[in-house]
Amino acid sequence: HAAVAAADLDLGGGHVGDAVGRLIEHVQRTGGDDRDTVRLRLLELFEVVGADDPRVAAARRALARALF
């Protein structure tokens, strides 16, 4: 999946905000299995970055808004 691959590159380069933002935007624009794939990858990224990171808390709120 192209959005996931691009986000992984962002994350590998230390660009957490870019990675998360890219995936949240994708969740907002898509549906079905594609949306679920990206949502699950976001949850994995949250674990990698760590729950204590303030960017994760903000990204969780943004993901919730994108889903509902």
WOJODA-V744105 format. One record per helix or strand. SS is the DSSP state (alpha for helix, beta for strand). FROM is the first residue (numbers start at 1). LEN is the number of residues. If there is no record, write none. Layout:
BEGIN
ss | from | len
SS | FROM | LEN
SS | FROM | LEN
END
This chain:
BEGIN
ss | from | len
alpha | 2 | 11
alpha | 16 | 14
alpha | 32 | 18
alpha | 54 | 14
END
